[in-house]
Amino acid sequence: MGDVINLRQFRKNKERAEKQKSAEQNRITFGRTRTEKNLTQARNEKDEKHLDQGKLDKPEPPKNPK
């Protein structure tokens, strides 16, 4: 026969583990300083400008009135 386990304790341990996972994710998402956020934003803007410089504009097709 298997080991006897307390289902209440098992359920509480499972909930604790799930809360720890979400807390870790929140630390990663929201745990940055203002300087880090500004730096990331500046890098993203610079990358967008760099990509837009190489963008080719397509001419509009001529309109044929019928």
C-alpha positions as CSV (number, residue, x, y, z in Angstrom):
1,M,0.0,0.0,0.0
2,G,1.1,3.6,-0.6
3,D,2.1,6.2,1.8
4,V,-0.7,8.1,3.7
5,I,-0.8,11.8,2.8
6,N,-2.9,14.6,4.2
7,L,-4.8,16.0,1.2
8,R,-5.3,19.4,2.9
9,Q,-1.5,19.8,3.3
10,F,-1.0,18.6,-0.3
11,R,-3.5,21.2,-1.6
12,K,-1.9,24.0,0.5
13,N,1.6,23.1,-0.7
14,K,0.4,23.1,-4.3
15,E,-1.2,26.6,-3.9
16,R,2.0,27.9,-2.3
17,A,4.1,26.6,-5.2
18,E,1.7,28.3,-7.7
19,K,1.9,31.6,-5.8
20,Q,5.7,31.4,-5.8
21,K,5.7,30.9,-9.6
22,S,3.4,34.0,-10.1
23,A,5.5,36.0,-7.6
24,E,8.7,35.2,-9.5
25,Q,7.1,36.2,-12.8
26,N,5.9,39.5,-11.2
27,R,9.4,40.2,-9.8
28,I,10.7,39.9,-13.3
29,T,8.0,42.0,-14.9
30,F,7.6,44.7,-12.3
31,G,10.8,44.6,-10.4
32,R,12.9,46.9,-12.6
33,T,14.1,50.3,-11.7
34,R,13.0,53.4,-13.5
35,T,16.5,53.7,-15.0
36,E,16.3,50.2,-16.4
37,K,12.8,50.9,-17.9
38,N,14.0,54.1,-19.5
39,L,17.1,52.4,-20.9
40,T,14.9,49.6,-22.4
41,Q,12.5,52.1,-23.9
42,A,15.4,54.1,-25.4
43,R,16.9,51.0,-26.9
44,N,13.6,50.0,-28.4
45,E,13.0,53.4,-29.9
46,K,16.5,53.4,-31.4
47,D,16.0,50.0,-32.9
48,E,12.7,51.1,-34.4
49,K,14.3,54.1,-36.0
50,H,17.1,52.0,-37.3
51,L,14.6,49.6,-38.9
52,D,12.5,52.4,-40.4
53,Q,15.6,53.9,-42.1
54,G,15.8,50.9,-44.3
55,K,12.1,50.7,-45.1
56,L,11.1,51.0,-48.7
57,D,8.0,53.0,-49.5
58,K,5.9,51.4,-52.2
59,P,4.4,53.8,-54.7
60,E,0.6,53.8,-54.9
61,P,-0.8,52.0,-58.0
62,P,-2.3,54.3,-60.6
63,K,-6.0,54.7,-60.4
64,N,-7.9,53.9,-63.6
65,P,-11.2,55.7,-63.8
66,K,-13.8,53.6,-65.7
